[in-house]
C-alpha cells in the first residue's frame, strides 16, 4: 500500500500566514500538523512508502522537513510544479500526478495534509481488510451548515454508500465524509476515466462521488474528531486543544 498526503493547496484563506509557508507544516501544539498524520501512517504495516505531494512554492519547506526527520517509512516529496492557486492541479489532479510519475500499481491510502484527526488509522485499515473495497471515513454530524461544506453520504445497512454529494445545497443525510480514503489498486484505472469525462479535479471528495456509481464504496464510521484546518478560527481552536494536551 502506498500513502499519498495531499499538501499542494495554497491555503489562501490563511494568507498571509501561508503565503510562502505550507499549512501542513504549521505548528499545532509543539509540532507540525503533518507530524500528527505521519505518526498514524507509521503504525500501518501495509504502507511501504509515503508520498507528500506539494507545489513549487512549498517544495523546499517539505524537503527540509523530510531531511530533519528519521522516519521509519520512506518519504518522498513530490513537486507538482504549480506556482499559484490559478494553475493548481487540484487534489485529484495531484493524486493522478503521483500515480503516473511513480507508476503506482498498489492499494492507496490518501489523506488531506490539513486534516487533524483523533481516530486511529489502523482501525480504518482493519475495516478495509474486511471489506476489500474502497473506503471513505465518515462521521454523523448534527450541524446542517457544517454538512454543507462536506461531501454528504447516504449508506445502507452494510455501510455501503448509496448516495454521495459533494457540498450539497440541500442536505439529505447527517453523514459527513472526511478526507481520508482507501482505494484498492484495481480502482486506479477510474482516475483516468474520471479525468477524461471532464469531471472536477479539485476536491478529493468529488472522486468517491463518481466512484460509488461504478464500484462499491464503503463508509467507515469513526469515533473521535477530525478538524479541517482551513481557517484562522479552526487553527486557533486546534492550537488551544493541543496546547492543553501538551
Secondary structure, 3 states (H helix, E strand, C coil): CEEEEECCCCCHHHCCCCCCCCHHHCEECCEEHHHHHHHHHHCCCCCCEEEEEECCCCHHHHHHHHHCCCCCCCEEEEECCCCCCCCCCCHHHHHHHHHHHCCCCCCEEEEECCEEECCCHHHHHHHHHHHCCEEEEEEECCCHHHHCCCEEEEECCCCEEEEEEECCCCCCCCEEEEEEEEECHHHHHHHHHHHHCCCCCCCCHHHHHHHCCCCCEEEEECCCCEEECCCHHHHHHHHHHHHHHC
